[in-house]
């Protein structure tokens, strides 16, 4: 696979501008021009969603939606049939100002894989195609800074496939060094050459893969996290800040023993789900205890950002895919819950962004912003699977 050359995405430019301009956030004007915005939050905290629109979505005032793909149907404007059970997703910026949205297919018995939809600079669909096929229950994953997609198999001894979103009909390359376990999501810290990996088991672990060469996942070291308890305080609770240490996993292939059984001192996490990285912070969710976690990759300190059992605003349940946005907020999708995506602030405040009303029993998957931050893509996985685009003045910076 010929990997695309490295280039800064608009999302990274947003983050860089926010840090260097001395402002809380960065706003977007037409044409993608970056403007600093002091203390802006474009969706009001606690704001209400309007009644359902024609596409079955409840949105904040000033937002609009469209359906860009339906499972089992041809993507309009293309000849490609969209996959069933759309799951984790991400966007990739193109040189012409357009972008690509990638979506996994969580289908069993070799029916899994990943598909892509290509958009022109004006948002019109120009192509759709497969970038991975023949795999098993591709759930979440993560994008890399070198513009590939890591598609993760959520099965026992599942593996990670590195895919090229820019080549229609391509086939991802398996990356055994990232371990064989029930993979969920992946998040890359390019400064330290780390990939953080979640495991969807009741006693799953949080893993860190240290890749040997920049831009290459052919080799490296897989480690598992342990939360330290130096003062015998017991299990970590909301408000605690604890240190993490990492222990090597001796057999990432799990040839004789499951990876989560190989490090006796590793801390179990109850149902690891979504995982994302931005500005030195990894955010990940655990569905078994309805928590969202925050890990500082420089200091190796971890804390609970959201805990449904103790939150004064328990509007978020069945936490799943997560998306970090400039300013520190996190978009969290529910599986199934009340089928919302919410914005979770750095203080633990919950603000609904969108709710699907016509797919009871489905789940919300694959949230990803377009490179200019103006469009949110996500899917409702079943009955049937639908992939949506929501346009509007999205929150891109936390209030202070």
VOPAGU-2260 file (C-alpha; in pm, 1 decimal, decimal comma):
REM VOPAGU-2260
SITE   aa  ch    i         X         Y         Z
SITE  UNK   A    0       0,0       0,0       0,0
SITE  UNK   A    1     137,7     340,8     -96,0
SITE  UNK   A    2      54,6     569,5     191,9
SITE  UNK   A    3     -45,6     931,8     116,5
SITE  UNK   A    4     214,4    1194,7     196,4
SITE  UNK   A    5     179,3    1364,4     536,6
SITE  UNK   A    6      -0,7    1697,2     540,2
SITE  UNK   A    7    -162,6    1900,8     813,4
SITE  UNK   A    8    -539,1    1868,6     817,7
SITE  UNK   A    9    -764,3    2165,1     878,4
SITE  UNK   A   10    -854,5    2009,2    1214,2
SITE  UNK   A   11    -487,0    2019,6    1313,1
SITE  UNK   A   12    -457,5    2376,8    1191,2
SITE  UNK   A   13    -755,7    2469,1    1408,3
SITE  UNK   A   14    -585,4    2318,5    1708,4
SITE  UNK   A   15    -253,8    2488,9    1630,6
SITE  UNK   A   16    -420,3    2828,5    1586,2
SITE  UNK   A   17    -606,2    2789,5    1914,4
SITE  UNK   A   18    -281,3    2727,6    2100,0
SITE  UNK   A   19     -76,9    3000,3    1935,4
SITE  UNK   A   20    -331,6    3282,4    1914,7
SITE  UNK   A   21    -400,9    3290,9    2287,7
SITE  UNK   A   22    -772,7    3241,1    2241,4
SITE  UNK   A   23   -1006,3    2971,4    2367,0
SITE  UNK   A   24   -1120,8    2859,6    2024,4
SITE  UNK   A   25   -1102,0    2920,1    1652,8
SITE  UNK   A   26   -1394,6    3013,5    1433,5
SITE  UNK   A   27   -1445,4    2937,3    1066,6
SITE  UNK   A   28   -1550,7    3181,8     800,1
SITE  UNK   A   29   -1653,5    3100,2     444,6
SITE  UNK   A   30   -1373,4    2951,1     238,5
SITE  UNK   A   31   -1217,0    2795,4     547,4
SITE  UNK   A   32   -1045,6    3113,3     676,3
SITE  UNK   A   33    -948,0    3076,6    1041,4
SITE  UNK   A   34   -1053,1    3346,0    1284,7
SITE  UNK   A   35    -982,5    3345,0    1658,8
SITE  UNK   A   36   -1295,4    3353,3    1874,6
SITE  UNK   A   37   -1271,9    3430,1    2245,8
SITE  UNK   A   38   -1479,7    3205,5    2473,7
SITE  UNK   A   39   -1723,2    3095,0    2204,9
SITE  UNK   A   40   -1960,3    2804,7    2239,8
SITE  UNK   A   41   -2197,8    2785,8    1947,8
SITE  UNK   A   42   -2444,2    2537,2    2092,3
SITE  UNK   A   43   -2573,0    2673,0    2418,9
SITE  UNK   A   44   -2513,7    2449,7    2722,9
SITE  UNK   A   45   -2834,1    2272,4    2816,1
SITE  UNK   A   46   -2990,8    2380,5    2487,7
SITE  UNK   A   47   -3299,0    2196,6    2364,9
SITE  UNK   A   48   -3343,1    2001,1    2045,6
SITE  UNK   A   49   -3625,7    2088,5    1808,6
SITE  UNK   A   50   -3895,3    1838,0    1700,9
SITE  UNK   A   51   -3793,3    1579,5    1440,7
SITE  UNK   A   52   -3713,7    1697,3    1089,1
SITE  UNK   A   53   -3804,1    1513,3     768,6
SITE  UNK   A   54   -3508,8    1276,1     820,9
SITE  UNK   A   55   -3614,2    1172,5    1171,7
SITE  UNK   A   56   -3352,3    1385,2    1348,6
SITE  UNK   A   57   -3396,3    1629,1    1634,7
SITE  UNK   A   58   -3146,7    1913,4    1596,3
SITE  UNK   A   59   -3066,5    2246,4    1763,6
SITE  UNK   A   60   -3206,5    2559,8    1604,4
SITE  UNK   A   61   -3015,1    2661,3    1291,9
SITE  UNK   A   62   -2903,3    2308,9    1196,0
SITE  UNK   A   63   -3008,1    2104,4     892,8
SITE  UNK   A   64   -2966,4    1740,6     790,3
SITE  UNK   A   65   -2953,1    1507,9     492,4
SITE  UNK   A   66   -2915,8    1132,7     449,0
SITE  UNK   A   67   -2607,7    1056,0     238,7
SITE  UNK   A   68   -2629,6     674,3     234,8
SITE  UNK   A   69   -2865,0     389,5     328,8
SITE  UNK   A   70   -2751,1      31,4     388,1
SITE  UNK   A   71   -2827,5    -197,8      95,3
SITE  UNK   A   72   -2892,3      91,9    -142,0
SITE  UNK   A   73   -2676,7     262,8    -401,7
SITE  UNK   A   74   -2517,0     580,4    -268,0
SITE  UNK   A   75   -2682,6     859,2    -471,8
SITE  UNK   A   76   -2455,3     986,1    -746,5
SITE  UNK   A   77   -2243,5     668,2    -748,1
SITE  UNK   A   78   -2270,7     299,2    -837,6
SITE  UNK   A   79   -2162,8     170,7    -495,5
SITE  UNK   A   80   -2402,5     -11,3    -261,8
SITE  UNK   A   81   -2357,1     111,6      96,5
SITE  UNK   A   82   -2266,3    -152,3     352,1
SITE  UNK   A   83   -2485,0    -278,9     634,6
SITE  UNK   A   84   -2421,9    -204,8    1003,4
SITE  UNK   A   85   -2217,7     116,9     956,1
SITE  UNK   A   86   -2001,4     180,5    1261,4
SITE  UNK   A   87   -1685,1     378,1    1341,8
SITE  UNK   A   88   -1589,2     656,4    1104,1
SITE  UNK   A   89   -1355,1     945,6    1027,3
SITE  UNK   A   90   -1299,7    1216,8     766,8
SITE  UNK   A   91    -994,8    1283,8     551,0
SITE  UNK   A   92    -916,8    1609,3     371,0
SITE  UNK   A   93    -840,2    1601,7      -1,2
SITE  UNK   A   94    -602,5    1829,2    -189,4
SITE  UNK   A   95    -885,6    1977,2    -397,5
SITE  UNK   A   96   -1071,5    2102,8     -90,3
SITE  UNK   A   97   -1309,4    1807,7     -76,5
SITE  UNK   A   98   -1305,5    1529,4     179,4
SITE  UNK   A   99   -1372,3    1160,6     236,3
SITE  UNK   A  100   -1587,6    1000,9     505,6
SITE  UNK   A  101   -1487,7     646,1     597,8
SITE  UNK   A  102   -1724,9     403,2     772,2
SITE  UNK   A  103   -1670,5      52,9     909,8
SITE  UNK   A  104   -1907,5    -240,2     852,4
SITE  UNK   A  105   -1976,5    -435,0    1172,7
SITE  UNK   A  106   -2078,9    -758,8     999,0
SITE  UNK   A  107   -1979,1   -1108,2    1114,2
SITE  UNK   A  108   -1838,5   -1413,6     933,1
SITE  UNK   A  109   -1623,6   -1235,6     678,6
SITE  UNK   A  110   -1885,4    -977,4     583,7
SITE  UNK   A  111   -1708,3    -687,7     751,7
SITE  UNK   A  112   -1484,0    -418,7     609,5
SITE  UNK   A  113   -1496,6     -45,9     544,6
SITE  UNK   A  114   -1643,0     186,3     283,6
SITE  UNK   A  115   -1582,0     546,0     185,1
SITE  UNK   A  116   -1782,3     837,7      43,3
SITE  UNK   A  117   -1598,8    1112,7    -141,3
SITE  UNK   A  118   -1730,7    1469,3    -130,0
SITE  UNK   A  119   -1652,9    1765,7    -356,4
SITE  UNK   A  120   -1561,9    2102,1    -198,4
SITE  UNK   A  121   -1928,7    2206,2    -219,1
SITE  UNK   A  122   -2038,1    1894,3     -28,3
SITE  UNK   A  123   -2181,8    1702,7    -323,4
SITE  UNK   A  124   -2110,1    1330,4    -339,3
SITE  UNK   A  125   -1871,8    1234,4    -620,8
SITE  UNK   A  126   -1786,0     871,4    -544,5
SITE  UNK   A  127   -1830,0     583,0    -301,0
SITE  UNK   A  128   -1629,9     260,6    -277,6
SITE  UNK   A  129   -1482,8     -12,3     -56,5
SITE  UNK   A  130   -1140,2      14,3     109,8
SITE  UNK   A  131   -1155,5    -313,8     306,5
SITE  UNK   A  132   -1354,8    -635,2     273,4
SITE  UNK   A  133   -1367,4    -993,5     396,9
SITE  UNK   A  134   -1298,9    -912,4     764,0
SITE  UNK   A  135   -1505,2    -968,8    1078,0
SITE  UNK   A  136   -1718,3    -723,6    1279,5
SITE  UNK   A  137   -1522,1    -407,0    1204,6
SITE  UNK   A  138   -1645,8    -187,6    1484,5
SITE  UNK   A  139   -1456,8     134,2    1555,2
SITE  UNK   A  140   -1098,2     230,0    1474,9
SITE  UNK   A  141    -909,2     553,2    1424,7
SITE  UNK   A  142    -743,0     777,3    1170,9
SITE  UNK   A  143    -366,6     819,9    1156,3
SITE  UNK   A  144    -170,4    1144,9    1104,9
SITE  UNK   A  145     -37,1     996,1     780,0
SITE  UNK   A  146    -393,5     975,9     645,8
SITE  UNK   A  147    -478,2     607,9     678,0
SITE  UNK   A  148    -769,9     444,9     857,6
SITE  UNK   A  149    -722,8     180,5    1127,0
SITE  UNK   A  150   -1019,9     -56,2    1111,1
SITE  UNK   A  151   -1058,9    -272,7    1421,9
SITE  UNK   A  152   -1221,4    -616,2    1445,9
SITE  UNK   A  153   -1442,6    -658,7    1752,3
SITE  UNK   A  154   -1405,0   -1036,5    1789,1
SITE  UNK   A  155   -1188,5   -1268,6    1995,6
SITE  UNK   A  156    -836,6   -1248,8    1852,6
SITE  UNK   A  157    -952,1    -968,5    1626,2
SITE  UNK   A  158    -689,9    -764,7    1444,2
SITE  UNK   A  159    -633,7    -412,6    1313,9
SITE  UNK   A  160    -626,5    -336,0     941,4
SITE  UNK   A  161    -461,4     -24,2     801,6
SITE  UNK   A  162    -661,1     108,1     505,3
SITE  UNK   A  163    -603,6     372,3     238,9
SITE  UNK   A  164    -915,5     593,3     207,8
SITE  UNK   A  165    -783,0     757,5    -109,3
SITE  UNK   A  166    -769,4     443,0    -326,7
SITE  UNK   A  167   -1107,6     303,2    -438,4
SITE  UNK   A  168   -1128,7     -74,4    -417,7
SITE  UNK   A  169    -811,6    -107,6    -212,0
SITE  UNK   A  170    -764,4    -370,8      57,5
SITE  UNK   A  171    -630,5    -287,9     402,4
SITE  UNK   A  172    -313,4    -441,8     542,3
SITE  UNK   A  173    -335,1    -637,5     867,1
SITE  UNK   A  174    -110,2    -505,4    1145,9
SITE  UNK   A  175     -44,3    -802,8    1379,6
SITE  UNK   A  176     190,8    -604,7    1604,3
SITE  UNK   A  177    -110,1    -413,4    1740,9
SITE  UNK   A  178    -232,0    -730,2    1909,7
SITE  UNK   A  179    -498,6    -996,3    1867,8
SITE  UNK   A  180    -794,0    -921,1    2095,5
SITE  UNK   A  181   -1147,3    -781,8    2087,2
SITE  UNK   A  182   -1046,0    -447,1    1940,8
SITE  UNK   A  183   -1271,8    -145,6    1960,4
SITE  UNK   A  184   -1101,5     185,6    1881,6
SITE  UNK   A  185    -757,2     336,0    1821,9
SITE  UNK   A  186    -611,2     684,1    1873,8
SITE  UNK   A  187    -268,5     802,2    1758,6
SITE  UNK   A  188     -32,3    1036,4    1946,4
SITE  UNK   A  189     219,0    1116,5    1668,2
SITE  UNK   A  190     454,5    1316,5    1891,9
SITE  UNK   A  191     533,6    1015,3    2107,6
SITE  UNK   A  192     466,6     749,4    1839,8
SITE  UNK   A  193     192,1     592,8    2051,6
SITE  UNK   A  194    -135,9     429,5    1953,0
SITE  UNK   A  195    -391,8     385,0    2229,8
SITE  UNK   A  196    -627,3      87,8    2189,7
SITE  UNK   A  197    -947,3      -6,5    2373,9
SITE  UNK   A  198   -1078,3    -358,9    2429,5
SITE  UNK   A  199   -1450,0    -441,5    2435,5
SITE  UNK   A  200   -1454,3    -691,2    2723,8
SITE  UNK   A  201   -1598,6    -661,7    3075,2
SITE  UNK   A  202   -1239,9    -698,9    3200,2
SITE  UNK   A  203   -1073,2    -545,7    2897,0
SITE  UNK   A  204    -752,4    -344,1    2914,1
SITE  UNK   A  205    -630,4     -12,2    2783,7
SITE  UNK   A  206    -333,6     -74,6    2553,6
SITE  UNK   A  207     -53,7     142,8    2419,4
SITE  UNK   A  208     137,2      46,3    2107,5
SITE  UNK   A  209     473,1     217,5    2051,2
SITE  UNK   A  210     551,8     196,9    1680,9
SITE  UNK   A  211     914,5     163,7    1584,4
SITE  UNK   A  212     926,3     397,5    1284,1
SITE  UNK   A  213     721,6     710,2    1207,7
SITE  UNK   A  214     438,3     624,3     970,8
SITE  UNK   A  215     495,6     248,0     994,0
SITE  UNK   A  216     296,5       1,8    1204,3
SITE  UNK   A  217     488,7    -305,6    1093,2
SITE  UNK   A  218     663,1    -339,9    1428,7
SITE  UNK   A  219     660,0    -201,4    1779,1
SITE  UNK   A  220     586,9    -277,3    2143,2
SITE  UNK   A  221     238,8    -345,7    2285,6
SITE  UNK   A  222     179,3    -245,7    2648,4
SITE  UNK   A  223    -109,1    -254,8    2897,8
SITE  UNK   A  224    -203,0      16,5    3149,3
SITE  UNK   A  225    -207,6      -2,8    3527,4
SITE  UNK   A  226    -366,2     274,5    3735,1
SITE  UNK   A  227    -150,3     326,0    4043,7
SITE  UNK   A  228    -301,2     344,7    4390,4
SITE  UNK   A  229     -13,3     478,0    4602,3
SITE  UNK   A  230    -225,3     568,9    4906,0
SITE  UNK   A  231    -449,3     260,4    4906,3
SITE  UNK   A  232    -751,4     467,2    4808,7
SITE  UNK   A  233    -908,7     180,1    4618,6
SITE  UNK   A  234   -1079,2     208,3    4281,6
SITE  UNK   A  235   -1047,5     541,7    4102,5
SITE  UNK   A  236   -1347,9     772,5    4150,1
SITE  UNK   A  237   -1468,8    1093,2    3983,6
SITE  UNK   A  238   -1247,0    1378,2    4098,6
SITE  UNK   A  239    -941,2    1157,1    4144,7
SITE  UNK   A  240    -628,5    1207,2    3935,5
SITE  UNK   A  241    -409,6     898,9    3924,6
SITE  UNK   A  242     -85,1     803,3    3756,2
SITE  UNK   A  243     -60,6     525,3    3499,5
SITE  UNK   A  244     230,0     290,8    3436,1
SITE  UNK   A  245     266,0      62,9    3134,9
SITE  UNK   A  246     366,8    -302,7    3121,9
SITE  UNK   A  247     472,0    -497,6    2811,1
SITE  UNK   A  248     239,8    -762,4    2668,6
SITE  UNK   A  249     470,0   -1056,7    2608,2
SITE  UNK   A  250     265,6   -1222,5    2331,4
SITE  UNK   A  251      55,6    -973,8    2130,9
SITE  UNK   A  252     -57,1   -1256,2    1902,5
SITE  UNK   A  253    -230,8   -1422,7    2200,2
SITE  UNK   A  254    -117,0   -1760,9    2066,5
SITE  UNK   A  255    -147,3   -1929,9    2405,3
SITE  UNK   A  256    -315,2   -1678,2    2634,5
SITE  UNK   A  257    -545,8   -1379,0    2585,5
SITE  UNK   A  258    -360,7   -1047,7    2592,6
SITE  UNK   A  259    -569,9    -924,1    2885,9
SITE  UNK   A  260    -451,5   -1225,6    3089,1
SITE  UNK   A  261     -81,5   -1163,1    3030,3
SITE  UNK   A  262     -28,3    -865,3    3262,7
SITE  UNK   A  263    -139,5    -951,7    3615,5
SITE  UNK   A  264    -109,5    -593,6    3744,7
SITE  UNK   A  265    -300,7    -430,7    3455,3
SITE  UNK   A  266    -618,8    -239,0    3543,7
SITE  UNK   A  267    -941,1    -375,5    3390,6
SITE  UNK   A  268   -1175,6    -132,8    3215,9
SITE  UNK   A  269   -1540,8    -232,3    3186,7
SITE  UNK   A  270   -1619,3    -251,4    2816,5
SITE  UNK   A  271   -1372,1     -23,9    2637,2
SITE  UNK   A  272   -1536,1     166,3    2351,5
SITE  UNK   A  273   -1452,7     487,1    2161,8
SITE  UNK   A  274   -1107,8     643,7    2177,3
SITE  UNK   A  275    -969,0     967,5    2031,5
SITE  UNK   A  276    -662,2    1193,5    2066,9
SITE  UNK   A  277    -610,4    1568,7    2047,5
SITE  UNK   A  278    -354,0    1808,7    2195,8
SITE  UNK   A  279    -183,5    1555,7    2420,3
SITE  UNK   A  280    -507,9    1412,9    2559,0
SITE  UNK   A  281    -660,3    1070,1    2493,7
SITE  UNK   A  282   -1032,2    1045,3    2565,8
SITE  UNK   A  283   -1196,8     703,0    2577,9
SITE  UNK   A  284   -1524,2     555,1    2698,7
SITE  UNK   A  285   -1623,4     243,2    2892,1
SITE  UNK   A  286   -1980,7     134,7    2830,8
SITE  UNK   A  287   -2006,6    -113,6    3116,5
SITE  UNK   A  288   -1993,1     161,3    3379,1
SITE  UNK   A  289   -2099,5     458,6    3160,7
SITE  UNK   A  290   -1777,2     652,0    3204,0
SITE  UNK   A  291   -1568,8     878,2    2982,7
SITE  UNK   A  292   -1200,1     894,9    3072,5
SITE  UNK   A  293    -927,3    1152,7    3011,7
SITE  UNK   A  294    -558,4    1053,5    2987,5
SITE  UNK   A  295    -271,7    1303,8    2960,2
SITE  UNK   A  296     -16,4    1128,9    2740,4
SITE  UNK   A  297     275,8    1342,7    2861,9
SITE  UNK   A  298     222,2    1313,5    3236,4
SITE  UNK   A  299      56,6     968,6    3219,5
SITE  UNK   A  300    -217,8    1087,2    3452,1
SITE  UNK   A  301    -575,9     968,2    3417,7
SITE  UNK   A  302    -910,3    1093,4    3548,6
SITE  UNK   A  303   -1281,9    1034,2    3493,4
SITE  UNK   A  304   -1436,1    1309,2    3280,6
SITE  UNK   A  305   -1792,4    1177,1    3304,6
SITE  UNK   A  306   -1955,7     917,1    3529,5
SITE  UNK   A  307   -2327,9     862,5    3483,9
SITE  UNK   A  308   -2369,1     726,6    3836,5
SITE  UNK   A  309   -2249,5    1051,5    3994,7
SITE  UNK   A  310   -2317,6    1315,1    3726,1
SITE  UNK   A  311   -2565,3    1591,7    3821,4
SITE  UNK   A  312   -2687,1    1581,0    3460,5
SITE  UNK   A  313   -2717,0    1209,8    3374,6
SITE  UNK   A  314   -2829,2    1277,5    3017,1
SITE  UNK   A  315   -2570,7    1045,4    2868,2
SITE  UNK   A  316   -2592,7     667,0    2873,9
SITE  UNK   A  317   -2442,9     367,6    2695,5
SITE  UNK   A  318   -2136,7     569,0    2596,5
SITE  UNK   A  319   -1971,7     452,0    2275,2
SITE  UNK   A  320   -1784,4     634,1    1996,7
SITE  UNK   A  321   -1610,2     958,1    2096,7
SITE  UNK   A  322   -1476,7    1250,7    1894,2
SITE  UNK   A  323   -1242,1    1515,0    2039,0
SITE  UNK   A  324   -1288,8    1867,3    1904,9
SITE  UNK   A  325   -1071,5    2180,1    1942,6
SITE  UNK   A  326   -1118,1    2348,2    2278,6
SITE  UNK   A  327   -1143,0    2026,9    2479,6
SITE  UNK   A  328   -1502,7    1922,4    2422,9
SITE  UNK   A  329   -1586,4    1563,3    2333,7
SITE  UNK   A  330   -1874,4    1445,5    2116,6
SITE  UNK   A  331   -2009,0    1119,1    2258,3
SITE  UNK   A  332   -2244,3     880,9    2075,0
SITE  UNK   A  333   -2491,1     656,8    2257,5
SITE  UNK   A  334   -2539,9     281,7    2203,7
SITE  UNK   A  335   -2835,8     259,3    2226,0
SITE  UNK   A  336   -2953,6     499,1    2499,6
SITE  UNK   A  337   -3187,8     758,0    2358,3
SITE  UNK   A  338   -2987,7     766,8    2034,1
SITE  UNK   A  339   -2816,7    1099,8    2084,5
SITE  UNK   A  340   -2479,1    1253,7    2020,8
SITE  UNK   A  341   -2394,3    1492,5    2301,1
SITE  UNK   A  342   -2116,6    1742,6    2358,6
SITE  UNK   A  343   -1931,8    1674,8    2683,6
SITE  UNK   A  344   -1737,8    1972,7    2817,7
SITE  UNK   A  345   -1413,8    1962,5    3015,7
SITE  UNK   A  346   -1620,8    2027,6    3330,1
SITE  UNK   A  347   -1848,2    1728,9    3261,7
SITE  UNK   A  348   -2139,0    1934,0    3129,0
SITE  UNK   A  349   -2364,7    1752,2    2879,6
SITE  UNK   A  350   -2531,2    1923,0    2581,8
SITE  UNK   A  351   -2736,2    1728,6    2323,0
SITE  UNK   A  352   -2642,4    1788,4    1958,4
SITE  UNK   A  353   -2860,5    1545,0    1764,0
SITE  UNK   A  354   -3111,4    1268,2    1833,4
SITE  UNK   A  355   -3238,7     995,0    1600,3
SITE  UNK   A  356   -3611,8     934,4    1659,6
SITE  UNK   A  357   -3713,4     671,0    1404,6
SITE  UNK   A  358   -3476,5     377,0    1472,6
SITE  UNK   A  359   -3561,5     238,1    1815,4
SITE  UNK   A  360   -3308,1     -27,1    1919,2
SITE  UNK   A  361   -3038,1      97,5    1682,6
SITE  UNK   A  362   -2717,8     269,7    1792,2
SITE  UNK   A  363   -2540,0     589,8    1693,4
SITE  UNK   A  364   -2196,3     536,4    1540,7
SITE  UNK   A  365   -1907,2     699,9    1359,7
SITE  UNK   A  366   -1924,2    1071,7    1453,0
SITE  UNK   A  367   -1674,0    1276,7    1253,3
SITE  UNK   A  368   -1656,4    1643,6    1155,1
SITE  UNK   A  369   -1571,1    1754,5     802,7
SITE  UNK   A  370   -1226,4    1918,2     784,1
SITE  UNK   A  371   -1380,3    2268,0     795,6
SITE  UNK   A  372   -1581,6    2180,1    1106,0
SITE  UNK   A  373   -1916,5    2267,0     948,5
SITE  UNK   A  374   -2063,3    1921,0     888,2
SITE  UNK   A  375   -2104,6    1628,1    1124,0
SITE  UNK   A  376   -2123,2    1275,6     981,5
SITE  UNK   A  377   -2256,5     976,9    1173,9
SITE  UNK   A  378   -2472,7     669,2    1126,5
SITE  UNK   A  379   -2771,1     496,5    1279,0
SITE  UNK   A  380   -2657,9     136,6    1252,3
SITE  UNK   A  381   -2980,0     -57,9    1194,2
SITE  UNK   A  382   -3345,6     -62,8    1073,5
SITE  UNK   A  383   -3198,9      13,2     815,4
SITE  UNK   A  384   -2851,0     155,9     857,0
SITE  UNK   A  385   -2839,4     523,4     757,3
SITE  UNK   A  386   -2545,9     762,2     731,9
SITE  UNK   A  387   -2629,4    1127,2     795,5
SITE  UNK   A  388   -2477,4    1468,7     744,2
SITE  UNK   A  389   -2576,5    1748,9     981,7
SITE  UNK   A  390   -2474,6    2104,8     891,6
SITE  UNK   A  391   -2464,4    2400,1    1125,4
SITE  UNK   A  392   -2261,3    2621,4    1358,5
SITE  UNK   A  393   -2103,7    2340,5    1556,5
SITE  UNK   A  394   -1952,7    2384,4    1896,9
SITE  UNK   A  395   -1576,8    2392,0    1853,9
SITE  UNK   A  396   -1459,7    2548,8    2181,3
SITE  UNK   A  397   -1551,5    2515,0    2547,8
SITE  UNK   A  398   -1679,1    2799,2    2757,7
SITE  UNK   A  399   -1459,7    2916,8    3044,7
